[in-house]
């Protein structure tokens, strides 16, 4: 019987594992894809305290080495169901059926992709989904941003203070963000906007070189750039947990400040929960809180 079972080996999940292990609890951590989650895709991380610069994959490896050194049991596998029977949880994967006294959901989110040829190859080589993470790497450059809601507008304002110019391209004929953000764009001389254009082609072999957009009349707009920031939303994958947790309208898990869900013994951490800031440091914070709450819960049993 596992004390703390963690679903997801991103920054939140691995921090939760570390804190649970240091509380003397047995820990199994499940991951269906790659160690580190989204941060593992970042070529450089410069916003993690005490570390001047590190690749996302190297940071993920260090976190993984730390928790395995402390005794974490790691298993690859996609979770297919989560259920609670009495005081215990049963977690089924494509390979195993595991039982645990408590569970922490740390499945993160996926950035909504463009689904264009070469997109995966160019991630970290000109394509970024996080201006907060990667904007400074393109200081002084002409960059392009695709998106039309609040996150896109906030990214554009941030990038305008770092980059030579920011060209925003939207699929529709208007923005869907807050008026205050839309008005703020108009105060920045280095921000330009093109509405009603769909990105149809990524140019570049190994590094991004340019973009091709298509207008409703089928005419093309070509932009040369070394950097494309994509802000068209994020997608949580929490559907299988909806019987045990409350989901908001966007599908994120609702929890209190202690990361407790509506089901005793079930906790959540990281980007998959309802929150306003999704960063590496906030994921780690969530993981620490969720693990502490899980251990406190176990202490009452």
SULVEN-V310143 format. One record per pair of residues at least 4 apart in sequence whose ideal C-beta (glycine too) atoms are under 6 Angstrom apart, sorted by the first residue. I is the first residue (numbers start at 0). J is the second residue. Records with the same first field share a line. If there is no record, write none. Layout:
# SULVEN-V310143
I = J  J
This chain:
# SULVEN-V310143
0 = 98
1 = 25  27  99
2 = 24  25  100
3 = 19  24  26  101  293
4 = 27  90  99  102
5 = 12  15  16  28  103  105
6 = 29  78  104  106
7 = 12  105  106  107
8 = 12  13  28  30  34
9 = 36  107
10 = 38  279  282  283
11 = 105  268  269  282  285  286
12 = 28  105
13 = 62  66
14 = 283  286  287
15 = 103  268  286  289  290
16 = 26  28  66  71
17 = 66
18 = 287  290
19 = 24  26  290
20 = 26  69  70
22 = 294
24 = 294
26 = 71
27 = 72
28 = 71  73
29 = 74  76
31 = 77
33 = 39
34 = 59  63
35 = 39  59
36 = 107
38 = 55  279
39 = 55  56  59
40 = 122
41 = 55  132
42 = 123
43 = 52
44 = 53  55  58
45 = 52
47 = 279
53 = 57  58
66 = 71
67 = 71
76 = 92  93  94
77 = 93
78 = 92
79 = 91
80 = 91
81 = 90  240
82 = 89
83 = 88
87 = 98
88 = 99  102
89 = 98
90 = 97
91 = 96
100 = 297
101 = 264  293  296  297
102 = 265
103 = 266  268  289  293
104 = 267
105 = 268  269
106 = 236  271
107 = 269  270  271
108 = 233  235  270
109 = 234
110 = 128  233
111 = 231  232  234
113 = 118
115 = 201
117 = 121  201
121 = 125  126  207
122 = 126
124 = 206
125 = 206  207  225  226
126 = 227
127 = 133  228
128 = 229
129 = 133
130 = 134  154  157  158  228
134 = 157  158  161
135 = 161
137 = 142  162  226
138 = 161
139 = 163
140 = 162  163  225  226
141 = 163  164  224
142 = 158  162  165  224  226
143 = 166  210  222  224  227
144 = 154  155  165  167  228
145 = 168  198  229
146 = 151  230  231
147 = 151  169  174  175
148 = 175  176
149 = 176  177
150 = 230
151 = 230
152 = 176  180
154 = 228  230
155 = 165  167  190
156 = 183
158 = 162  165
159 = 165  187  189  190
164 = 189
165 = 190
166 = 191
167 = 192
168 = 193  196
169 = 194
170 = 197
172 = 194  195
174 = 181
176 = 180
184 = 190
195 = 215
196 = 212  214  220
197 = 213
198 = 212
199 = 211  213
200 = 211
202 = 208  209
203 = 207  208
207 = 225
209 = 223
210 = 222
211 = 219  221
212 = 220
213 = 219
214 = 218
235 = 250  251  271
237 = 246  250  252  271
240 = 244
241 = 246
243 = 262  265
244 = 252  260
245 = 253  261
246 = 250
247 = 251  253  273
251 = 272  273
252 = 267  271  272
253 = 273
254 = 258  259  260  267  272
255 = 259
257 = 292
258 = 266  267  268  288  289  292
259 = 292
260 = 265  267
264 = 296
266 = 289  292  293
267 = 272
268 = 285  286  289
269 = 282  285
270 = 277
276 = 281
285 = 289
